[in-house]
């Protein structure tokens, strides 16, 4: 049993691979199976890059004004910044670029 921090998990199954962001949790590793219980997980194909960038900018702007006196507010802003940075890194590192559709089909 091991703890998970903010990072990435690659799931390989029957020749295919998916990448997820994880934000904390635990993993149990056995010889033939790995079980992950994440506090939060997100498939990188579902990440909205523009929205993640906006969230990152909002969190940075709030922190640039000074550390909030309320500890809970500070921790929430810090967590939002970490999640948005994780999402952006995941998209830039692992998402395959989409190919343009020239066939006229949707």
C-alpha positions as CSV (number, residue, x, y, z in Angstrom):
1,X,0.0,0.0,0.0
2,X,1.4,3.4,-0.9
3,X,0.0,7.0,-0.9
4,X,-0.5,9.0,-4.0
5,X,0.3,12.7,-4.4
6,X,-0.6,15.0,-7.3
7,X,0.5,13.3,-10.5
8,X,-0.3,11.0,-13.4
9,X,-1.5,7.4,-13.7
10,X,-1.1,5.4,-16.9
11,X,-3.6,2.6,-17.3
12,X,-2.6,0.0,-19.9
13,X,-5.1,-2.7,-20.7
14,X,-5.3,-5.0,-23.6
15,X,-3.0,-2.9,-25.8
16,X,-4.6,0.4,-25.1
17,X,-3.4,3.2,-22.8
18,X,-5.2,6.0,-21.0
19,X,-3.7,8.6,-18.8
20,X,-5.3,10.1,-15.8
21,X,-4.4,12.9,-13.4
22,X,-4.7,12.0,-9.7
23,X,-4.9,14.3,-6.8
24,X,-4.0,12.2,-3.8
25,X,-5.2,8.8,-2.7
26,X,-3.7,5.3,-2.2
27,X,-2.6,2.5,-4.4
28,X,-2.2,-1.2,-3.6
29,X,0.3,-3.0,-5.8
30,X,0.2,-6.7,-6.2
31,X,2.0,-9.0,-8.7
32,X,-0.8,-9.1,-11.3
33,X,-3.0,-6.1,-10.4
34,X,-2.8,-2.5,-9.2
35,X,-5.7,-0.9,-7.4
36,X,-5.9,2.9,-7.2
37,X,-8.3,4.7,-4.9
38,X,-7.8,8.4,-5.8
39,X,-9.2,11.4,-4.0
40,X,-9.8,12.9,-7.5
41,X,-9.0,11.5,-10.9
42,X,-9.6,12.9,-14.4
43,X,-9.0,11.4,-17.9
44,X,-6.7,13.8,-19.7
45,X,-8.9,13.5,-22.8
46,X,-11.7,15.2,-20.8
47,X,-9.6,18.2,-19.6
48,X,-10.6,21.6,-21.0
49,X,-7.2,23.2,-21.5
50,X,-8.6,26.8,-21.7
51,X,-10.6,26.4,-18.5
52,X,-7.6,25.0,-16.7
53,X,-5.5,27.9,-17.8
54,X,-8.2,30.4,-16.6
55,X,-8.3,28.6,-13.2
56,X,-4.6,28.8,-12.9
57,X,-4.6,32.5,-13.7
58,X,-7.4,33.2,-11.2
59,X,-5.5,31.4,-8.4
60,X,-2.2,33.1,-9.2
61,X,-4.0,36.6,-9.2
62,X,-5.5,35.9,-5.8
63,X,-2.2,34.7,-4.4
64,X,-0.4,37.7,-5.9
65,X,-2.5,40.0,-3.8
66,X,-1.2,38.4,-0.7
67,X,-1.8,35.3,1.4
68,X,-5.4,35.2,2.6
69,X,-5.8,35.4,6.4
70,X,-8.3,32.6,6.3
71,X,-6.3,29.3,6.3
72,X,-9.1,27.4,4.7
73,X,-9.3,29.9,1.9
74,X,-5.6,29.8,1.3
75,X,-5.6,26.0,1.2
76,X,-8.5,26.0,-1.3
77,X,-6.7,28.5,-3.6
78,X,-3.4,26.5,-3.3
79,X,-5.2,23.3,-4.2
80,X,-6.9,24.9,-7.2
81,X,-3.6,26.1,-8.4
82,X,-2.0,22.7,-8.0
83,X,-4.9,21.0,-9.8
84,X,-4.9,23.5,-12.7
85,X,-1.1,23.2,-13.1
86,X,-1.4,19.4,-13.1
87,X,-4.2,19.5,-15.7
88,X,-2.1,21.8,-18.0
89,X,1.0,19.6,-17.6
90,X,-1.0,16.5,-18.4
91,X,-2.5,18.0,-21.6
92,X,0.8,19.3,-22.8
93,X,2.7,16.1,-21.9
94,X,0.3,13.3,-22.8
95,X,-2.6,14.4,-25.0
96,X,-2.2,13.4,-28.6
97,X,-2.8,16.3,-31.0
98,X,-6.1,16.0,-32.8
99,X,-5.9,15.6,-36.5
100,X,-8.0,17.9,-38.8
101,X,-10.9,16.3,-40.5
102,X,-10.6,17.0,-44.2
103,X,-13.2,14.4,-45.2
104,X,-16.2,16.7,-44.6
105,X,-17.6,14.1,-42.0
106,X,-18.2,15.0,-38.4
